[in-house]
Amino acid sequence: MTQEFLGNPQFNISSQTVSASCPSNIALIKYWGKYENQIPANPSISYTLNHCRTNTEMTFVAGEEFSVQTFLAGNEEKKFAEKIEKYFKNIEQYLPWILKGKYTIKTENTFPHSSGIASSASGFGAIAKCLMSLDEMFSMKEGFESPSLTTNNQQPKTTNQKASFLARLGSGSACRSLYEGLVVWGETDEVEGSSDLFAVPYDNDQIHPTFKNFNDWVLLIHEGQKSVSSTVGHGLMNTNPYAERRFQEAHENFTKLKTILSTGDMEGFIKLVEHEALTLHAMMMMSEPAFILMQTGTLQVINKIWDFRRITGLPLFFTLDAGANVHLLFPNDIDNDRITDFIKIELIPLTQKGGVVKDLMRF
């Protein structure tokens, strides 16, 4: 129940500066389609990246008229400020002090903009962490040992869980970035404690060592703005004739993935992850109106990966975000030289400007 996250309106606030860093994530089972208040239409599971993150500094000036000023890599972003102002107004019931001052937010990403790495996830994750830091400061000032996460007699949630809850209201997938490793968002019988309201970490003891040391290299096939935003894409699932079957399949795939993760079934893992990536884009193509975010280079990379894997038997495979860029996945404990040479010689030339972002799954 959302009542568990209501805030304490009695805090005395003061001017403060806080900072936070939050990584991005990429889903293995995809979230595509949502209901009101950022409730996912199906459960998803992602892995948190290591190097790709957003670093944010938030200065709060208490007692001033509410306003937000934002800077991205030193440049003022007025449209983003308007988005954050709306977001803060939407979450006032959970942080009753939030509109009682003005904000200056300075943020930087460690990865290129529009690179197929979810900056909204890491961005709203970092903002939520900053807000919870302020909430914690104000609660300690009042003599509480921890932030007042509830105003009723229910069991209080952890600070990190409330940060995940708040991040979700800014950007759905952002709730998964509050944890390392594999992270689940959306209620499913396969994961105890899973919820539509916040993300939970997947039990590390249920993951075979095979899946705990992976590379994720992102090929920048297209570095510009997408032709259709993710927000619009999610909305088009409301009229997609295949949506309900897709939501059901996501639940079915969770059951399959749980077994795969525990047994170390690499072949099954590759098949499921690539199927989920292609299903995401199939849903786009079957929307009304239909749209295609993959580009020629995307398809060329996919076909080359399939040929390479058929010839060598090496576990190089892919996943996709809601865009043209390709996440190349391969474990660290195999013939890396052969895989990385293939990527450099055959795949990187298919990118827009030779761009690649190298990262790791963070387990």
N, C-alpha and C positions, 0 to 999 in steps of 0.2 A: 504494500500500500504506500502511496506517495506521502501519506501523513507522517510516516516514519522519518521523513527527511525535512519536515518543517523546521524552520529556524527559530531561535529565541529573539524576540523583538526588544528585549530589555538591555542589550549590550550598549555600553558607552564606547563610542568609536573614537579613533584618533588617526591622524595622518601617518601613513606607513609606506615603505617601499619594500616589495617582495619580488622574488624571482623564482622561476621554475624551468625545468627542462623536461620535455616529454617526447618520446620516440614516436615514429609512425608505425603502421602495421599493414599487413597485406592478408586478405582473407583466403583461406583454403576452401571452405564452404561459404558461398557468397550470400550476402544480404542484399536483396534487390526487391524493393516493394515494402511499403510501410503504411501504418495507420496513423491516426491523429496522435499528436504529442510524441512523435518519434518512436512509436512502438513498432518493432520489426515484424514483418509478415512471416518470417521464418528465422530459425536460429542460424547463427554463423559462428565460425571458428577461425581465428587468425593467429599469425605469429608476429611477435613484436621485433622490429628491426633493432640493430645495434647502433649504427652510426647516423642514420637519417633521423633527425630530430628537430624540434623547434625549441629555441631558447627565448624566454620571455621575461621581461622586467615590467612590473606593474607598480606605478606610483598612485596612491590614493590620497587625495586631499580632502579631509573631513570637513563638513560644514559648508562646502561650496555648492553652487547649483550643479545638479547632475549633468555631466557631459562626458564624452569619451573622445580622446584624441589618440590615434594609432599611427605607428611608424613601422614599416617593413623594410628592413635592411637600410634604415636611415631615411627612407622616403615616406612622407606622410600619405596615408591611404584613407581618404575621407569616406569612401563607400564601405570599406571594412569597418570604420568607426560607427557608421550608421547601423551596420549589421550587429555589432557588439552592443550598441545601445538598446536595440530591440531585444537582444538576447538577455541582457541584464534585467530589463523590465519584465520579461517572461519568467524569470526565476526569483523574483523578489520575495515570494512567499517562503522560499527555502533559505534565503539570506536577507532578512528584513532590513538590514542596514545598507544594502547594496546601492540604493539610489540616493544616499545621503552624503554625496560628495562627488568630486570629479576625478577622472582617471586619465593618466598618460600611460599608454602601453607601447613598449618597444619590443619588437620581435624579429628574430632572424631564423631562417632555416639553414641547416647544414647541407641541403641538397637543392638542386635547381628548381625554380618554379615551373609548374606544368611539366613535371618529369615522370608522371605516372606513379608518384609516391604521394600518399594522401596527406597533403599539408593541412587540410581542415581537421583531420584526426589528431595530428600532433599539435596543431595550433589551439584547438579548443581544449585538448587535454592539458596543455600548459596553462591556459587561462583558468581552467577549473582548479588546477593545483594552486595557482596564485590566490584565487578566491578563498580556498580552504585554509591557506596560510594566514590570510587576513582574519578569517573567522576564528581561527585558533588563537591568534594574538588577542583578539577582542574578548574571547571567552576566558583566557588566562588572566586578563586584566580585571575581569569580574570575579576572579577567585575560583573559577571552574578548573578542574584538572584537564579537561579536554573540551573540544568544541561542543556546543549544545546542538546535537544532531536531531533532536526530537523534542516536541513540547508536550508530549503525552506520556503515558506510562508504558509504552511499548519499548522493547529492547533497542537501545540506540545502535545505529550502524557505525562502522568504522569510518574514519576520515577518508580513506582511500575509496571506500565504496560510495560515499556521498560525492566525492570528486568524479567518480565514474558516472554516477547518476546525473550530475550537473553537466558533464561533458556531453552526454548523450543528447541533452536538450539543445545543445549547440550544433552538433554534428553526430549523427547516429553512431558511426564507426569509431568516433573519438573515445567512446566509453571503453573500448578494448585496449587503448593505448596506455591505460593507467597501470597495466601489469606487464611483467616480462613473460617470455615463453609463449606457449599456446594459451589463447584466451577465448572464452565462450561468451557470446551475447545472444540472448533469446532463450525462452524457456524450452527445455527439452528433457525428456525422461532419461536420456543418456548421461546427463551431467547433474549430479546432486547440487542443489542450491542455485541452479541457473535461473535467470530472470530476464524478463523483457525490459526491466527498469535500469539495469546496470550489468556490467560484465563481471565474470568471475574467472580466475585462473584455472586452467585444466590441470588435473592432478599429475604432477611430474613423475610420480612413481608408476603411472600407467603408460608412460611413453618409452618405447624401446630405444636403447642407445643409438641405433641406426639413424634416428631422426633428430638427434640433439646437436649435430654439428654440421650445419648446412650453409652454403653460400647463396646469396640472392644478388645477382647482377642485373641491373635494370637497363635495358637497351632503350635509348631515347629515340624512338621511331618518329615521334612528332612532339615538338617542344612548345607549340602554340596552344591557344585556348581551344577547348573542345567545342565542337559544333552544337552539342546538346549537353546541358549540365546534368550532373547526377541527380539534382533535385527534380528536374523535369523528367528524367528517365524513371525515377522512382514513381512519380505520379502517373506515368503512362501504364504502369502495372495494374492500375485500378480498372482499366478497360481491356487489358490483354487477355485474349481468350484462353491462353495457356497458363495463366498466372497460378490458379489453384493447384494444377498438377505440379507446377514448379515448386510451390511451397511444400507440398507433400513430399516431393523428391528430396528436398533439403533435409527433412526429418529422416527419411530413409538412408540418406548418405551419411548422416551422423552415426547411425547404427553400424554401417560398414566401416567408417573411419575409426571408430572406437576399437574395433577388432584389429584393423590394420596397424594402428599406433602401438597396440600392446604386443603384437607378434613380430613387428619389424618387416612386414610385407611390402618391400620396396616397389614391386611390380604393381600391386594393388594401389599403393599410394600414388604412383605416377598416373595411373589410369583415372583415379577419382579426381585428383587435382586438376588435370588437364580437362576432364569432362566438365567440371564445375566452371572453369574459366570460359570454355566455349559455350556452355549453357547460358552464362551471363549475357554474352553477346548475341546469342540466339534470341533471347527475350527482347533485346533491343530491336532486332530485325523483324520480330513478329508483333511489335507495338503498332498502334495506329495514332499518329503516323509512324511508319517504320523509320529507323535511323541506323546508321552504321558508323561506329567509331574506329574500328580497325582500318588500317590502311594497307596499301600494297606491301610495304615493308614488313608489316605485322605477319601477313600470310606467308611471305617468303621465309621469314625467320622460323615460323612454325613448321613449314615443310622441310626446311634444312635440319631442324632438330630431330624430326621424325626419321629422316634419312640417316643422320648420324647415329642415332640410337639403334636403328635396325642393323647398321653395318658393324658398329663397335660393341653393342650391348652395354655401353656405359650409361649410367643413370643421369643424363642431362635432360631436364624437362622444363615446362613453363607454367606460369599462371599469368593472368591478365587482371588489371584493374578496369574500371570503366573508362577506357581510353585505348589509344593505339600502342602504347609502350608495352614491352614484354619483360616480365620478371623471369630470369633464367635461374633455375634451382638445380643445385648439384652438391652432393656431400663432400666434406673436406677430406675424408679418409680413403680416397680412391685415386685413380690416375688423373690427378688434377692438371698436369701439364698437357696431356692430350686434349682434355676438355677446354682448357683456357686458350690453347693454341687455335683450336677450332673456332672458338668465339671471336678471337682477335682477327683471324684471317677470313672467316666466312660470314660472320654475323654482324660485327661492328660496322663494316662497310655499308650495311643496309640501313643504318641509322641516319637521321637527318643531318647531323653535323659531326658524326663520329663520337657521339656522346654515350657514355656508360657510367652508371653509378654503382659502385661495388659495396655490398653490405653483407651482413650475416643474420641468420635467425638467432634471436637472443634467448637461449634456453638456460 
